[in-house]
Amino acid sequence: MNGNRFGRLFQVTTFGESHGDAMGVTVSGCPAGVELDEEAIQYELDRRKPGQSKITTSRGEPDEVTINSGTLEGYTTGTPIGMVIQNKDARSGKYEPFITAPRPSHGDFTYSSKFGTRNWGGGGRSSARETVNWVAAGAVAKQVIEQSDHDVEIKAHVNQIGDIEAPEVTFEEMLEHSEENEVRCAHPETAEEMRDRIDEYQEAGDSIGGSIEFEVRGVPRGLGAPRFDSFEARLGQAMMSVPATTAFEFGLGKEARTYTGKDRNDEWTFYEGDRDDVVAEEGDPIPVENDHGGLQGGITTGLPIYGEVTLHAPTSIPKEQQTADWETDKIVDDAQVIGRHDPVLPPRGVPVVEAMLYLTVLDFMLLGGRINPDRLDGHPGEYDTDYHPSSPRNE
């Protein structure tokens, strides 16, 4: 199976299946000299893990990460970083009715059609559990960026569940409030409404969709390229890879179809050093507005990159549905997916979206030479560094 790698220089290759022994990820292209904090990686995994509230699956996975390679005495060495997260609470028996009778709207039938077989427990490779690997890799990328000379901040929050939409919030409100409630909505009053609506669907044995809004600040201008390697093209690949994503937009997004060219075009001015959301030197030309979402011609402008990701309702629901068993040639009218599943995806999707943003931004920064791809200190040829191991013979 192809399609298990993401990135050009900062490459993430993942393995594992929902009910297999473990999930795992190899990160290649991480510069040497990064002081890697395993607790910080675990923190991000805890934000994504199941069982953290009543609106998430009750599957009891601790999602404890083990770093098996790529570090020495707490610092990255420039070699591949291998991380493993064991599966502790897999219960495949509940999926036996669907071995030859595919669950509605899942990847069961398409996987079997492509490969002639599949790991049916919990959806196997197609399960959203695979994103645990992405979050672990994204946590590494986050630490690389944080220890670089660039002040990049990334945050996402749930801005809509069903027909309940949060009012526009500031980046500061996203930072302050999105982790204060189970829904991860940065508008506390709307978060309560969202929670009540989720409960209604959960009690009815159904599920509901929603969306995640994100913003990235501090990305320097000049990253990306026109056409196939444009920043938005690669970002679109990242976001559309998130399980259950049905739409991705940046800047004005779909609202751009209602704007005239005159209204949408960003006029230019000179930076006066009075904005903390712009990466520019005083006197540099900058766009006055930011309807383009920090991107023009496929290249970053130095203004915030923002957008939205839409996730459909979880397809695993306990309500009775119809399927067809190809082994018996019979229609099954009372198929029920009894396993442990989320009634809504965006709350646990927030750390996944943030991880993919960190991976995308770091990859472009390495490609653009803003961070040395070999070593974080940017001093090639220097061997006697603070992070090089000392010889015990010299002590």
C-alpha positions in Angstrom: 0.0 0.0 0.0 1.3 3.4 -1.0 0.3 6.7 0.3 1.7 6.4 3.8 4.2 9.2 3.6 3.8 13.0 4.0 6.3 15.8 3.4 9.3 16.5 1.1 12.2 17.2 3.5 10.4 16.7 6.8 9.0 13.3 5.9 6.5 11.4 8.0 5.9 7.7 7.3 3.3 5.9 9.4 2.2 2.3 10.0 -0.4 0.5 12.1 -4.0 -0.5 12.1 -6.8 0.3 14.5 -6.9 -3.1 16.2 -3.3 -4.2 15.5 -0.5 -4.4 18.0 0.6 -0.8 17.7 0.6 2.4 15.8 3.9 3.9 14.7 5.6 6.7 12.8 9.0 7.4 11.4 10.1 11.0 11.1 12.9 11.6 8.6 14.5 14.9 8.0 14.4 16.3 11.5 17.4 18.6 12.0 19.9 17.6 14.6 20.3 19.6 17.8 16.6 19.8 18.7 16.0 19.2 22.5 13.2 16.8 22.2 10.7 16.9 25.1 8.9 13.5 25.2 6.4 15.0 27.7 5.4 17.7 25.2 4.7 15.0 22.6 2.6 13.1 25.1 0.7 16.3 25.9 -0.4 16.6 22.3 -1.4 12.9 22.2 -3.4 13.3 25.3 -5.4 16.0 23.6 -6.3 13.6 20.8 -6.7 10.3 22.7 -10.1 8.6 23.2 -12.0 8.5 26.4 -11.2 12.1 27.4 -14.9 13.1 27.7 -18.4 11.8 27.3 -18.6 13.1 23.7 -15.6 10.9 22.6 -15.3 7.2 22.1 -15.0 5.2 25.4 -12.1 3.1 24.0 -9.5 3.1 26.8 -6.3 3.9 25.0 -3.6 5.6 27.1 -1.7 6.5 23.8 1.7 6.4 25.6 4.5 7.2 23.1 7.8 5.5 23.1 10.7 7.1 21.2 12.9 4.3 19.8 15.5 6.1 17.7 16.8 9.4 16.5 17.8 10.9 19.8 20.8 10.9 22.1 20.9 12.3 25.6 17.6 14.2 24.8 18.7 15.8 21.5 17.8 14.8 18.0 20.8 13.4 16.0 19.5 14.1 12.5 18.7 10.4 11.9 15.1 9.0 11.6 13.0 9.4 14.8 11.0 6.2 15.4 7.9 6.4 17.7 5.5 3.7 18.7 2.1 3.9 20.5 0.8 0.5 21.6 -2.9 -0.4 21.2 -4.2 -1.5 24.6 -8.0 -1.8 24.2 -8.9 -3.3 20.9 -12.1 -5.3 20.7 -12.4 -6.7 17.2 -15.3 -9.1 17.9 -17.9 -6.4 17.4 -16.8 -6.0 13.8 -17.3 -9.6 12.8 -20.8 -9.0 11.3 -19.2 -6.6 8.8 -16.4 -8.8 7.4 -18.4 -9.5 4.3 -21.2 -7.0 4.8 -19.6 -3.6 4.6 -20.6 -0.8 7.0 -22.5 2.0 5.3 -20.2 4.9 4.1 -17.0 3.3 5.4 -14.0 2.2 3.5 -14.8 -1.5 4.0 -16.0 -2.4 0.5 -13.5 -0.1 -1.3 -10.5 -1.6 0.6 -11.7 -5.1 -0.1 -12.2 -4.3 -3.7 -8.8 -2.8 -4.1 -6.7 -5.4 -2.2 -9.0 -8.5 -2.1 -8.6 -8.5 1.7 -8.5 -6.1 4.6 -7.9 -6.0 8.4 -11.5 -5.6 9.4 -11.0 -5.0 13.1 -12.0 -1.4 13.8 -11.6 -0.4 10.2 -7.9 -1.4 10.1 -5.8 1.1 8.2 -8.7 3.3 7.3 -9.6 4.1 10.9 -9.1 7.6 12.2 -7.0 6.0 15.0 -4.1 6.3 12.5 -4.0 10.0 13.2 -2.3 9.3 16.5 0.8 9.0 14.4 0.3 12.4 12.8 -0.1 14.1 16.2 3.1 12.5 17.5 5.0 13.7 14.3 3.3 17.1 14.5 4.5 17.5 18.1 8.1 17.0 16.9 7.6 19.5 14.2 6.2 22.0 16.7 9.3 21.7 18.9 11.6 22.2 15.9 9.8 25.4 15.0 9.6 26.6 18.6 13.4 26.2 19.0 14.2 27.9 15.8 14.6 31.6 15.2 11.0 31.9 14.0 8.0 32.9 16.2 5.3 30.7 14.6 2.0 30.2 16.4 -0.7 27.8 15.3 -4.2 27.3 16.8 -7.5 25.8 15.8 -10.9 25.6 17.4 -14.3 24.1 16.6 -16.4 26.9 15.0 -19.5 24.9 14.0 -21.4 21.7 15.1 -24.4 20.9 13.0 -26.3 24.2 12.6 -24.8 25.9 15.6 -22.0 28.3 14.5 -19.8 30.3 16.8 -19.4 34.0 16.2 -16.0 35.2 14.8 -13.3 35.0 17.5 -9.8 36.5 17.7 -6.6 34.5 17.6 -6.1 35.4 21.2 -9.5 34.1 22.1 -8.6 30.8 20.4 -5.4 30.5 22.4 -7.2 31.4 25.6 -10.5 29.5 25.5 -10.4 26.6 23.0 -9.0 24.1 25.6 -11.4 25.2 28.4 -14.3 23.0 27.2 -14.9 19.5 25.8 -16.0 20.8 22.5 -12.8 22.9 22.0 -14.8 25.9 20.9 -13.2 29.3 21.7 -16.6 30.9 22.3 -17.7 29.5 25.7 -21.5 30.3 25.3 -21.6 28.6 21.9 -19.6 25.7 23.3 -22.4 25.0 25.7 -25.0 25.0 22.9 -22.8 22.7 20.9 -22.4 20.3 23.8 -26.2 20.1 24.2 -26.7 19.4 20.5 -24.1 16.7 20.5 -25.9 15.0 23.5 -29.1 15.0 21.6 -27.6 13.1 18.6 -25.7 10.8 20.9 -28.9 9.9 22.9 -30.7 9.3 19.6 -28.0 6.8 18.5 -26.9 9.2 15.7 -24.0 11.5 15.0 -23.4 15.0 13.7 -20.8 16.9 11.6 -19.0 20.2 12.1 -16.0 22.3 11.2 -12.6 23.4 12.5 -11.3 26.9 12.0 -7.5 27.5 12.1 -5.0 30.3 12.1 -1.2 30.4 11.6 0.8 33.4 12.6 4.5 34.2 12.2 5.1 32.3 8.9 7.7 34.3 6.9 6.9 35.5 3.5 8.3 33.7 0.4 7.4 30.1 1.2 5.8 28.0 -1.5 5.7 28.1 -5.2 3.2 28.5 -8.0 1.2 25.6 -9.3 1.6 22.1 -7.9 3.9 23.1 -5.0 1.9 26.1 -3.9 1.5 26.5 -0.2 -2.3 26.1 -0.5 -2.0 23.1 -2.7 0.2 21.3 -0.1 -2.0 22.6 2.8 -5.0 21.3 1.0 -3.5 17.9 0.7 -2.7 17.9 4.4 -6.2 19.0 5.4 -8.1 16.7 2.9 -6.1 13.8 4.3 -7.7 14.2 7.7 -10.4 11.4 8.0 -13.9 12.6 7.4 -12.9 15.9 5.7 -15.3 16.9 3.0 -14.1 20.5 2.4 -11.1 22.7 2.9 -10.9 26.5 2.4 -8.6 29.3 3.2 -9.0 33.1 3.2 -12.4 34.0 1.9 -13.0 30.4 0.9 -16.3 29.7 -0.8 -17.4 33.2 -0.1 -15.0 34.5 -2.7 -17.5 33.5 -5.4 -19.7 36.4 -4.2 -16.9 39.0 -4.4 -16.0 41.2 -7.3 -12.3 41.5 -8.3 -12.2 45.0 -6.9 -13.7 43.9 -3.6 -11.4 40.9 -3.2 -8.1 42.5 -4.3 -5.8 43.4 -1.4 -4.4 46.8 -1.8 -0.8 47.5 -0.7 0.7 49.8 1.9 4.0 50.1 3.8 4.5 48.4 7.1 4.8 50.9 10.0 5.7 48.3 12.7 2.4 48.6 14.4 1.0 45.1 13.9 2.0 42.0 15.8 0.3 39.6 13.2 2.7 40.5 10.3 6.1 39.2 9.6 7.8 42.2 7.9 10.4 44.9 8.5 9.3 48.5 8.9 8.9 50.0 5.5 8.2 46.8 3.7 5.2 46.6 1.4 2.3 44.5 2.9 -1.3 43.9 1.9 -3.8 46.2 3.7 -6.4 43.4 4.2 -6.0 39.7 4.2 -8.8 38.2 2.2 -6.3 35.9 0.6 -5.6 34.1 3.9 -1.9 34.9 4.0 -1.2 33.5 0.5 -0.9 35.1 -2.9 0.3 33.3 -6.0 0.8 30.2 -4.0 3.4 31.9 -1.8 3.2 33.2 1.8 2.8 36.9 2.3 3.9 37.2 6.0 0.3 37.8 7.1 -1.7 35.2 9.0 -2.7 32.0 7.2 -6.3 31.1 8.1 -9.0 28.7 6.9 -11.5 26.1 7.8 -11.9 22.3 7.6 -15.3 20.6 7.4 -15.8 17.1 8.8 -18.8 15.0 8.1 -20.7 13.1 10.8 -19.1 9.9 12.1 -20.3 7.0 10.0 -20.2 4.5 12.8 -23.6 4.8 14.5 -25.7 2.4 16.6 -28.9 3.1 14.6 -30.0 0.2 12.4 -28.9 0.5 8.8 -29.0 -1.5 5.6 -26.1 -3.3 4.0 -25.5 -6.2 1.6 -23.6 -9.4 2.5 -21.7 -10.5 -0.6 -20.9 -13.9 0.8 -24.6 -14.8 1.4 -26.1 -12.6 -1.3 -28.6 -11.2 1.2 -29.6 -7.7 2.2 -29.1 -7.1 5.9 -31.7 -4.6 7.2 -30.8 -4.4 10.9 -27.0 -3.8 10.7 -25.8 -2.0 13.8 -22.3 -0.8 14.5 -22.1 -1.5 18.2 -18.4 -0.6 18.8 -17.2 2.5 20.7 -17.3 5.6 18.5 -17.3 9.4 18.7 -20.7 11.1 18.1 -18.8 14.0 16.6 -15.3 14.5 15.2 -14.2 18.1 15.4 -13.3 18.2 19.1 -10.7 15.5 18.7 -9.9 16.7 15.3 -8.5 20.0 16.5 -5.0 18.6 17.6 -4.9 16.6 14.3 -5.5 19.7 12.2 -2.9 21.6 14.2 -0.4 18.7 13.8 -0.8 18.8 10.0 -0.3 22.5 10.0 2.9 22.2 11.9 4.1 19.5 9.5 3.3 21.6 6.5 4.8 24.8 7.8 8.0 23.1 8.9 8.5 21.3 5.6 8.2 24.6 3.7 10.6 26.3 6.1 13.1 23.6 5.5 12.6 23.6 1.7 12.9 27.4 1.7 16.2 27.4 3.7 14.6 29.3 6.7 15.7 26.4 8.9 18.9 24.4 8.2 17.7 20.9 7.3 20.8 19.3 8.8 21.1 21.0 12.1 19.0 23.5 14.0 21.9 25.7 15.1 22.7 26.5 11.4 26.5 26.2 11.8 27.6 23.5 9.3 31.2 22.3 9.9 31.1 23.0 13.7 31.5 19.7 15.6 32.2 20.7 19.2 28.6 21.7 20.1 26.6 22.0 23.3 24.6 18.9 22.3 27.4 16.6 21.2 28.1 13.8 23.7 31.2 14.1 25.8 33.8 11.4 26.2 33.8 9.8 29.7 37.6 9.4 29.3 37.9 13.2 29.5 36.0 13.6 32.7 
